Amino acid sequence: METIISGVGSYLPENAVTNTELAKRIDTSDEWIRSRSGIGQRHFAADDQSTSDMAREAAWNALEQAGLKPTDIGLIIVATVTPDKTFPSTAVYVQQKLGVPPCIAFDVSAACAGFIYAMNVAHSFITTGQVKHALIIGAEKLSCFLDWNDRATCVLFGDGAGAAILSGVPARTAARPRGVLSTYLAADGRLAKHLYADGGPSTTGTVGQVRMNGKEVFRNAVQEIAGAVFEVTERAKVSRHDIDWFVPHQANIRIIHSCAKKLELDESKVIVTIDKHANTSSASIPLALDIGIRDGRIKRGDLLVFAALGGGLAWGSALVRY
Ligand SMILES: CC(C)(COP(=O)(O)OP(=O)(O)OC[C@H]1O[C@@H](n2cnc3c(N)ncnc32)[C@H](O)[C@@H]1OP(=O)(O)O)[C@@H](O)C(=O)NCCC(=O)NCCS
């Protein structure tokens, strides 16, 4: 079996807030945010809009592109750090809202690396023959737990959702392999103190707010994201120079450029959405993928590499022949 991406979709809330608008509320400037991070604006969900509402919109778009119906889905994985409720999973609310009949549904918690974790897990379900079509979604309403007094952190994040349908198809023996070629996941809990939310049901009984040591996260992100790309290309025995598109987690343009340089990838091969979306955590890679596909840059047969690092610290990558 091969695991192909049969459809991709995304959703951004209507409310786009520019740096200049943000500077009216907190002590910052467009110049500071843009020069340090590459961010120009971010989208914020409405008060009554939940993570599963955004996930549902992205999922519909992915289903439509794949030409599939909700009844075709056998597995739903939502990667999120901002679930609708502490339990049950956001995945079951997405299932309910899409009208997917009983199937396997759960969330993964790997922060900004969540979509890569979800892709790896879904790939395993497909290649072991447990499901044919899996819906994987990265969806976040990060605006609900930002500390607006911490200006070095709150300006970096936004809300949104991105989804992909992974489908199992028989391998084509005569042709080059397609779909997911290799994946890599890792986490190091010793580094959890650098990026986390300072609340939780079993500790404070609150949701908490995002806390980040920006410099440490930056340093680890460049090292591990680039390392993760090396890892998947080696695992698939593919040359880095054959990569058509690098679709990295969108945390900071300086992190993206540093990784591209380490990987000797021309910047024209990198999908960048940070200027318009800011950091949407687990949603950022599928959002960027969807933009690249719908504007015609990413074409069927292209070799794509996804890589991300986030809270955990957790990181990972996936090499995919689209
Ligand atoms: C957060 C980040 C942009 C900060 O950039 P930096 O160059 O390290 O900036 P510093 O923290 O050293 O702050 C520099 C100055 O800017 C100020 N500053 C911080 N936030 C500011 C803001 N929003 N507006 C204006 N000034 C700000 C600081 O107070 C500091 O001033 P001082 O030198 O007078 O004390 C950067 O570390 C980063 O992007 N890290 C990675 C974060 C990330 O990607 N996280 C998610 C990963 S999933």
The ligand as a MOL file (V3000), in Angstrom:
LIG
                    3D

  0  0  0     0  0            999 V3000
M  V30 BEGIN CTAB
M  V30 COUNTS 48 50 0 0 0
M  V30 BEGIN ATOM
M  V30 1 C 10.5290 35.9610 19.9790 0
M  V30 2 C 11.5870 36.5160 19.0530 0
M  V30 3 C 10.9370 37.1320 17.8230 0
M  V30 4 C 12.3430 37.6060 19.8080 0
M  V30 5 O 13.3680 38.0970 18.9990 0
M  V30 6 P 14.7510 38.5020 19.6670 0
M  V30 7 O 15.5830 39.0830 18.5970 0
M  V30 8 O 15.2600 37.3010 20.3760 0
M  V30 9 O 14.3050 39.6630 20.6360 0
M  V30 10 P 14.5970 39.8160 22.1930 0
M  V30 11 O 13.7440 38.8660 22.9730 0
M  V30 12 O 16.0710 39.7790 22.3950 0
M  V30 13 O 14.0660 41.2540 22.4480 0
M  V30 14 C 14.7470 42.3480 21.9310 0
M  V30 15 C 14.0970 43.6250 22.4110 0
M  V30 16 O 12.8190 43.7780 21.7880 0
M  V30 17 C 11.8320 44.0580 22.7810 0
M  V30 18 N 10.5670 43.4760 22.3650 0
M  V30 19 C 10.1190 42.2200 22.6110 0
M  V30 20 N 8.9150 42.0780 22.0280 0
M  V30 21 C 8.6260 43.2250 21.4000 0
M  V30 22 C 7.5360 43.6580 20.6260 0
M  V30 23 N 6.4800 42.8600 20.3490 0
M  V30 24 N 7.5640 44.9010 20.1170 0
M  V30 25 C 8.6020 45.7210 20.3600 0
M  V30 26 N 9.6530 45.3680 21.1060 0
M  V30 27 C 9.6680 44.1190 21.6060 0
M  V30 28 C 12.3740 43.4270 24.0320 0
M  V30 29 O 11.8080 44.0590 25.1650 0
M  V30 30 C 13.8580 43.6910 23.8950 0
M  V30 31 O 14.1260 45.0380 24.2990 0
M  V30 32 P 15.4510 45.3940 25.1680 0
M  V30 33 O 16.6120 44.9660 24.2770 0
M  V30 34 O 15.3240 46.8620 25.3240 0
M  V30 35 O 15.3270 44.5940 26.3850 0
M  V30 36 C 12.5950 35.4180 18.6230 0
M  V30 37 O 13.3540 34.9960 19.7210 0
M  V30 38 C 11.9060 34.2490 18.0270 0
M  V30 39 O 11.2560 34.3470 16.9940 0
M  V30 40 N 12.0200 33.0570 18.6350 0
M  V30 41 C 11.3610 31.8640 18.1440 0
M  V30 42 C 9.9340 31.9160 18.5570 0
M  V30 43 C 9.1140 30.8940 17.8590 0
M  V30 44 O 9.2250 30.7470 16.6760 0
M  V30 45 N 8.2630 30.2120 18.6130 0
M  V30 46 C 7.3490 29.2640 18.1220 0
M  V30 47 C 8.0320 28.0300 17.7000 0
M  V30 48 S 6.8550 26.8330 17.3600 0
M  V30 END ATOM
M  V30 BEGIN BOND
M  V30 1 1 1 2
M  V30 2 1 2 3
M  V30 3 1 2 4
M  V30 4 1 2 36
M  V30 5 1 4 5
M  V30 6 1 5 6
M  V30 7 2 6 7
M  V30 8 1 6 8
M  V30 9 1 6 9
M  V30 10 1 9 10
M  V30 11 2 10 11
M  V30 12 1 10 12
M  V30 13 1 10 13
M  V30 14 1 13 14
M  V30 15 1 14 15
M  V30 16 1 15 16
M  V30 17 1 15 30
M  V30 18 1 16 17
M  V30 19 1 17 18
M  V30 20 1 17 28
M  V30 21 1 18 19
M  V30 22 1 18 27
M  V30 23 2 19 20
M  V30 24 1 20 21
M  V30 25 1 21 22
M  V30 26 2 21 27
M  V30 27 1 22 23
M  V30 28 2 22 24
M  V30 29 1 24 25
M  V30 30 2 25 26
M  V30 31 1 26 27
M  V30 32 1 28 29
M  V30 33 1 28 30
M  V30 34 1 30 31
M  V30 35 1 31 32
M  V30 36 2 32 33
M  V30 37 1 32 34
M  V30 38 1 32 35
M  V30 39 1 36 37
M  V30 40 1 36 38
M  V30 41 2 38 39
M  V30 42 1 38 40
M  V30 43 1 40 41
M  V30 44 1 41 42
M  V30 45 1 42 43
M  V30 46 2 43 44
M  V30 47 1 43 45
M  V30 48 1 45 46
M  V30 49 1 46 47
M  V30 50 1 47 48
M  V30 END BOND
M  V30 END CTAB
M  END
